[in-house]
Amino acid sequence: MSGEFIDPDEIIEPGDPRLSDVSDDLDLLSRRAVDAVIDLARRANALAGGVLLFVLVAVMVGYGLGIAAFNAGWQTAWVVIGAFFAILAIGSVVVSMWRMHSVRKSADQLVGEVRELISDDRSNERAIITTLESSAESSEASAIQLSRSFFDMRSIVDDPVDGSQAVKAAIAAATSFPLLMGTATLIGAIFLLLSPLFLIALAV
């Protein structure tokens, strides 16, 4: 195995002895790309678990206090509006965790699909190498920061290639993670900030 990436613009004719090195490099690059995604999925699920706990506590406390604080007229509106945002917050975390869990389960399929994508279109190699370099620089960063390094691979998702559904799902899971966590955290924080106001209203 050469251990070095092949220039995507280099043309290697059939029968060239370097073909075996190209194959090894494709395997290595594919495995490294999938390992980076799996590492993100592991970190993301750990973070999402903490966010889910925060959201559950904040939503239950805020929602319950709101029901107790509002009178009959406003209470009905709060039940509906509060329930909508509570479901949105919890659902965002659950969806993200489910997506990341699916990514970890499809590791072997991902390796094959990534290799095929690079073989079919070497321009995809550039996006993957850029992503690997970014993720390596963010190795000690949070899951949110790490997920942003996968935005360069969205061109692969946008390209309708048959047989690459696992890759599309993995990249979609990685790039949507910050938005889903941000949504859940913001809603949880709002419920938490409203709780003291509801307590004041109950005390008056």
C-alpha positions in Angstrom: 0.0 0.0 0.0 1.5 3.4 -1.0 -0.1 5.3 1.9 -0.4 8.4 -0.4 -3.4 9.8 -2.2 -3.5 9.5 -6.0 -3.8 12.8 -7.8 -7.5 12.9 -9.0 -6.4 14.5 -12.3 -3.8 11.8 -13.1 -4.9 9.3 -15.8 -3.6 5.8 -15.3 -4.0 3.4 -18.3 -5.3 -0.2 -17.9 -2.4 -2.5 -17.2 -0.4 0.1 -15.4 1.3 -1.6 -12.3 0.2 1.3 -10.2 -3.4 0.2 -10.5 -3.0 -1.9 -7.4 -1.8 1.1 -5.5 -4.8 3.1 -6.8 -7.1 0.4 -5.5 -5.3 0.4 -2.1 -5.5 4.1 -1.9 -9.3 4.0 -2.7 -9.8 1.5 0.1 -7.8 3.6 2.5 -9.5 6.8 1.7 -12.9 5.2 1.8 -12.2 3.6 5.2 -10.8 6.9 6.6 -13.9 8.8 5.4 -16.2 6.3 7.0 -14.2 6.3 10.2 -14.5 10.0 10.4 -18.3 9.8 10.0 -18.5 7.0 12.7 -16.5 9.1 15.1 -18.8 12.0 14.5 -21.8 9.7 15.1 -20.3 8.5 18.4 -19.6 12.0 19.6 -23.0 13.3 18.4 -25.0 10.7 20.2 -23.1 11.4 23.4 -23.9 15.1 23.1 -27.5 14.5 22.0 -28.1 12.4 25.1 -27.1 15.3 27.3 -29.2 17.7 25.2 -32.2 15.3 25.5 -32.0 15.2 29.3 -31.8 19.0 29.4 -34.7 19.4 27.1 -36.9 16.9 28.9 -36.4 18.6 32.3 -36.8 22.1 30.9 -39.9 21.3 28.9 -41.6 19.3 31.6 -41.0 22.0 34.3 -41.9 24.9 32.1 -44.9 23.3 30.5 -46.3 22.2 33.8 -45.8 25.6 35.4 -47.4 27.3 32.5 -50.5 25.2 32.7 -50.7 26.1 36.4 -50.0 29.8 35.9 -52.4 30.6 33.1 -56.1 31.2 33.6 -58.7 29.2 31.6 -58.6 31.4 28.5 -54.8 31.5 28.1 -54.3 28.0 29.5 -55.9 26.4 26.4 -53.6 28.3 24.1 -50.5 27.4 26.2 -51.4 23.7 26.2 -51.5 23.8 22.4 -48.5 26.1 21.7 -46.4 24.6 24.5 -47.1 21.1 23.4 -46.1 22.0 19.8 -42.7 23.4 20.8 -42.1 20.6 23.4 -42.6 18.0 20.7 -40.5 19.9 18.2 -37.6 20.1 20.7 -37.7 16.5 21.8 -38.3 15.3 18.3 -35.3 17.2 17.0 -33.0 15.4 19.4 -34.6 12.0 18.8 -34.4 12.3 15.1 -30.8 13.3 15.3 -29.9 10.4 17.5 -31.8 7.9 15.3 -30.0 9.2 12.2 -26.6 8.9 13.9 -27.4 5.4 15.2 -28.4 4.4 11.6 -25.0 5.7 10.4 -23.1 3.6 12.8 -25.0 0.5 11.8 -24.3 1.0 8.1 -20.5 1.3 8.4 -19.7 -1.6 6.0 -22.2 -0.4 3.4 -20.7 3.1 3.6 -17.2 1.9 2.8 -18.4 0.3 -0.3 -20.5 3.2 -1.4 -17.8 5.8 -0.8 -15.3 3.7 -2.8 -17.7 3.4 -5.7 -18.4 7.2 -5.6 -14.7 7.9 -5.8 -14.1 5.4 -8.6 -17.0 6.7 -10.6 -16.2 10.4 -10.2 -12.7 11.3 -9.0 -13.9 14.9 -8.3 -15.6 13.4 -5.2 -12.1 12.5 -3.9 -11.3 16.2 -3.5 -14.4 16.8 -1.4 -13.6 13.8 0.8 -10.0 14.7 1.3 -11.0 18.3 2.2 -13.4 16.8 4.7 -10.8 14.5 6.2 -8.3 17.4 6.6 -11.0 19.5 8.3 -12.1 16.7 10.6 -8.5 16.0 11.5 -8.0 19.6 12.5 -11.2 19.4 14.6 -10.3 16.1 16.3 -10.4 17.7 19.7 -13.4 19.9 18.9 -17.0 19.4 19.8 -19.4 17.2 17.8 -21.1 20.4 16.5 -17.8 21.8 15.2 -16.8 18.4 13.8 -20.1 18.0 11.9 -19.5 21.3 10.1 -16.4 19.9 8.5 -18.7 17.6 6.5 -20.4 20.4 4.6 -17.9 20.1 1.8 -19.3 16.6 1.1 -22.8 18.0 0.4 -22.0 18.0 -3.3 -22.0 14.2 -3.2 -25.5 14.3 -1.5 -26.8 16.7 -4.1 -25.5 14.5 -7.0 -28.2 11.9 -7.7 -26.1 8.8 -7.8 -27.9 5.4 -7.7 -26.7 3.1 -5.0 -25.3 5.7 -2.6 -28.3 6.0 -0.3 -26.2 5.2 2.8 -23.7 8.0 2.0 -26.5 10.5 1.4 -28.1 9.6 4.7 -24.8 9.8 6.6 -23.9 13.2 5.2 -27.4 14.5 5.7 -27.2 13.3 9.3 -23.8 15.0 9.9 -24.8 18.3 8.3 -28.2 18.6 9.9 -26.9 17.8 13.4 -26.0 21.4 14.4 -29.4 22.7 13.3 -31.3 20.0 15.2 -29.3 20.4 18.4 -29.6 24.2 18.1 -33.3 24.0 17.7 -33.8 21.7 20.7 -31.4 23.7 22.9 -33.1 27.0 22.1 -36.6 25.8 22.8 -35.4 24.1 26.0 -33.8 27.4 27.1 -37.0 29.3 26.4 -39.0 26.9 28.6 -36.4 27.2 31.3 -36.4 31.1 31.2 -40.2 31.1 31.3 -40.3 28.9 34.4 -39.4 31.7 36.9 -42.0 34.0 35.3 -44.7 31.3 35.8 -43.6 30.9 39.4 -44.0 34.6 40.0 -47.4 34.5 38.4 -48.4 31.7 40.7 -47.2 33.5 43.8 -49.0 36.7 43.0 
